[in-house]
């Protein structure tokens, strides 16, 4: 049964006597919102660190309540919608709930370009294929019956909805979300892990074909490869070994990044006789870092506007365009950017927002500004990202 907790009262948990006039105005506006928040004078005023924390807590609570209302019907039917695309979900829950919230394992079935009944059978198999010691295990049914059933346009939004529903209804920690898949589901993992790397804590690919995917986006995402040594169809085994070697090279150049493990199971073909179940324990040791100091972002065939703490111009998104940026102290260095501009989102966990922030492009200073936290940025960032961790009080757009 779906559980809903409406927490409107939490929007007003802070005593009026302990909050600033600006926070009071914000609370009053929330009782009866009128107009775009960006047009409200209180939303543009600068916040200090304490006020920012209060406003963030209010917006976080507001997001939980609004998401519960928005997804209640869909989650009660265990079918999520994105326009005409539907994602049916089978859910199993294991173990006791940890203090920091549950883990979420999204497990994608095999099949592909075959009759619906075959893909349905593969889905039923995937539901019972893995059992984590702790966590919410969700086996979704792919929306299509095509060879690319796990990496077509429109799927990203459904998976984001799935995470949101599990955070709100199943007490999932958004930093403990894992993606995995077998056969055609492994094809999907090759593609979804890099392009949505900012959503996952770790990923595991089982018996899938990588196509022309790149692994450079996996800089901050631990990634496993599982393949039977005798799985020669479509050259899967050879390609898995090649991709493992590429990951080895990437990690050799970046010793603190590209955490990975390649497992080629001797004597096995496409079926690995559950050797790959070890992936759940391996993934569970990792947590997502939503604010990594270094971000490597290359657009995949299905493009995305946001990635970790960066946003690219929506009208310029194109396969292969790349951004590389890092944070050191209060300095952001953009090493590469294939766009005409870039938006950088910051919070107090990433830099000291009470001091000036310097922006470098290829080592040359292009901006130095004193950040101003405000409610408008906080509110609009979670509206854009729909992720509790991506609430940013300050954003700066730089033209390159």
N, C-alpha and C positions, 0 to 999 in steps of 0.2 A: 504494500500500500504506500502511496506517495505521501510524504510528510511535508506539511507546509507550516512554517512558523512566521507569522506576520509580526514584524518588529517595529512598527511605526513609532511606538513609544520610545524606542532607542534614539530616535532622531532628537529627542529633547532630554536626554539623560543628564547632560551637563547643567548644573545649577545656573540660573540666570545671573546670579550674583557673582559667579566665577568666570563669566565669559565676557568678551569685549562687545562693544556696541555692534561691531561688524558681524560677529557670529550671531548675535541676537537678531539682526536684520535678516541674515541668511535663514535662520530658523523660522522667522515670521513669513518670509517669502515661500518657504517650502509648504507652509500650511495651505497656501492658495497661490501657486505659481502663476505669474502673469508675464507673458513675453519671454523672449530669449534671455537666459541668465547673463549672457555676455553684455546685454544692454543695461543691466542693473548696476548702479553706482557701487554698491557694497562688494560686488563680485570682482571689480577691477582694482580695488584698494589693496595695498601691500599687506601681507600677513607676516607676523613674526613666527618663529619656529613652533611655539606653543599653540598659537591660534591655528596654524597649519595642521598640526596634529589633531586638534579638535574638529576642524572642518573635514579632514580626511576620514575620521571615524564616523561622522554624520553621513558623508557621501557613501562610504562603505556600507553602512546600515541601510541607506536608501536603496543602493544597488541590489542588495540581497532581497529586500522586500519587493522591489519592482520586478526583479528576475523571477521570483516565486510566482508572482501574478502572471507574468508574461508566458512562463513555461508550464504552468500548472496543468492545463488541459493536455498538452502534448506529452508530458512526462507520465501523467496518469494512464495514458494509452500506450506508453513505451514506444511512441513513434514521433520522431522529430521532423519538422517540415522546413524546407527552404524553397519557397514558391511551389513549384509542382514536384520537387524532388523530396522523397521521403526516406527516412532512415529508421527502420524498426530496430529495437534493441532488446536483447536478452540479458538480464542482470542476475548475477550471483554474488553473494557477500560472504566473506570469510574472516574469521578471527574477531578479536575484540577491537574496539575503536581506540587507537592510540591518542595520547593527549594532544598531539599536534594535528589530529585529523586523519582520515583514512587515505589510503593509496587508491589510485584508479588505474586499472589496466584495460586499455582498449585493444581488443584482439580481433584482427580481421581475417575472414575466412578465405579459402581458396575457391577455384572454379574459373570463371571468366566467360569467354565467348562460347556459351553452351546453353542448353534449355534451362528455363527457370527452375525446373524441378531439380536439376543437378546442383545449381547454386544454392537452392534451399537445403539440399542434403549436406552440402559443404558447411553451410551456416550451422545446422544442427550439430554437426561434428565439432565445430569450433567452440560451441557453447560449453562443451565438457572436456575440451582438449587440455586445458591448463587449470591449475588450482593454486593460487597464491596462498601463503600462510596467513596473510592479512590483506584485506583490501576489497574494493568493489571491482568485480570482474565483469566487463561489458563486452559482449560479442554482438556487434551490429550486423544487420543484413545489408549488403551493398545495395544502393538504389538502382543499379543497372545490371544487366546480364551481358556485359561486353568485356573484351579482353582487358580494358583499362578501368575495370569496375571500381578500383580503389584509388584512382588519382585523377579523376576528371574534375573539370571546373564545377564549382558548386558544393563539393564535398567538404572543403575547408570550413565553411560556415556551419555545416551540420555538425562537424566534430567540435567546433567551438561551442555550439549549443549544448552538445553532450557534456562537455566539461562543465559549463555553467550550471546545467541541471544537477549534476552530481555534486558540485560544490554547495549548492543551495539545499538540495533535498537529501543527499546521502552523506553529508558531513565530510566531503573530500577536501583534502588540502591541495590547493591549486599548484603547489610546488612538488607534488608527488603524483604526477600524471605520466603514465608510461604507454608507449605505442608499440605494437607488435603485430606480426601477421605471418601466415603460412602460405606458400605457393603464390597464388595471385595476391593474397594478403601481404606476402613478402615483397612482391612488386610494388605494392602501395607503400610499404615501409621505406623502401629505397627512396621513394619520392617525397612522402609526407614528412619523414624525419628531417631532411634538410630544409624544406621550404617552410615548415612550421616549427623549426627548432626552438623558437622562443616559447613554445607551449609545453614542451616535454621535459621530463627529468632524465629520461634515458629511453633508448629504443632498441628493439631486437628484430632482426630480419631473418626469417626462416624460409629457405628453399625458394627464394624469389629471383626474378630477373631484373637487373639494374637499369636496363635500357641505356640512355645516354646521360644519366644523372651525374651530378658533381657532388663531391663530399666536402667541399670547402666550408659550407655552412655549418658543419658539425664541430666547429671549433670548440664550442662550449657544451656539446651534447654527447655523452657517452653512448657508444653504438656497438652492437654485437652483430656478427655475421655467423649464420648457421647454414651449413650446406653438406649434403651427402657427397662423398668423393666420386661416386658413380652416377651422380645426377647430370647426365650429359645432354639431356634434351635442351634445345635452345642455348647450348654451351653454358648452362647455369654454373656448373662447377668451376670451369675455367675462369669465368667472369668473377665469381666470388673470390677466387684466389687473387686475381688481378686487383680487385677493389680492396682486398685486405692488404696487399702490398702498397697500394696508394695510401691507405690509412697509416701504414707503418712509416712511409716517407713523410707524410704530413706531421706525424707526431715527433719524428726525429728532428724536424725543423722547428717544432714548437713543443718542447718537452712537457709543458704544463697543460697542454691542450690536446684535442683529438684523442681522448681516452677511448679505447676500443679493444675488442677481442674478436679474433677470427677462429672459428671452429669448423674444420673440414672433417667430417665423420667418415673414417675409413670403412670400406665395405658396404656402405649404405648408398641407396639411390635417392629417389625423391622423398621417400619416407625415412625418417631418422630414428624411428622406434623410441620416441620421447626423450632422446638425449638432450634435445633443445629445451626441455622443461627447466633445466638449470638456469636458463636466462632470467627467470622471475627473481630468483635470489640475487643474481648479479645486478639486475636493474634496481632492485629495492634499496641498495646501499646509497643510491644517488638522489639528490634533491635538485630541482631547478634553481639556478641562480638567475633571477629576472634582470639583474643589473650587472652583467659581466663587465670587467674593465676593458675587454677588447671584443669587438663585434666584426665578424666577417660575413657579409651578406651579398649573395649572388641570386638574382631573380631566376626562378625556375620557369617551366612552361606555363604553369598557372602562377600568375604574379600576385604579390601582396604589397599593401601600402605601408605596413608597419612591421618592424622586426626589432625585438628588445626595446632599446630606448631611442630608436631612429625611425623617422618617417620619410618616405620619398614622395616626390610630386605625383599625384594620382594620374595626371595626364601624360606622364613620361614612362610609366612602368613597361618594361620590355625584357624578354628573356635574355639572360646573360649580363645585364647591367649590374655593376658591382659597387659596393661601398665597403671600405675598411676604415674603422675608427677605433680609437682607444682613449681611455681616461687615465691620467696620472695626476694625482692631487686635484687641483682646480683647473687643470688644463685638458681640453679635448683636442686631440690631434686627428684630423681627417687625412688619412694617408692616401686614400683613393676615393673618388666619387664620380661616377659616370653620368650624374644628373646635373642640371643647371642650378639646383638648390637642394637643400637638405634641412630637415627640422630635427633638432636635438631636444629630447625631453629629459629633465633632471629632477631629482628629489634629494632630500637630506641624507639618504643612505649612500648616495653616489658622490656628491661633492659637498663642500661647505657653502651653502646658499647665502650665508651672511658675509661672504667675501666675493670679490670679483672673479668671474669665470673667463678664462682666455680660450679662444678658439683658433687653432692653427690649421692651415690647409697645406699639406705637403711641407710642413715645417715652418711656414711663414704665417705670422699673425694676421688674421683677417677680422677679428673682433675681440673686444675685452669689455665685458659688461657686468654691472652689479645686478644680480638676479632679483626679481620681485615675485615672491610667491603670491598667488591669488586664487580665489575660489573658482573663478571662471575656468582656469586651467585645470584645476582638480576635477571639476564637474565634467568638462568636455572630454578629458582624457579617458575617463572610465566609460563615457558614452561611446567613444570611438573604439576602445579596445575590449570593453566588457570583460575585464579581467581585474580582480581585486588588487593584483600586484602592480598593475600599470596605471596607477593614479599619480599624476605628476603635477606639482604646483608651479613648475616653471618650464617654458618651452622657448627655444630660440631658433628662428629660421635664418639660415645663412645662404647668401647667393654666392655661387662659385663661378 
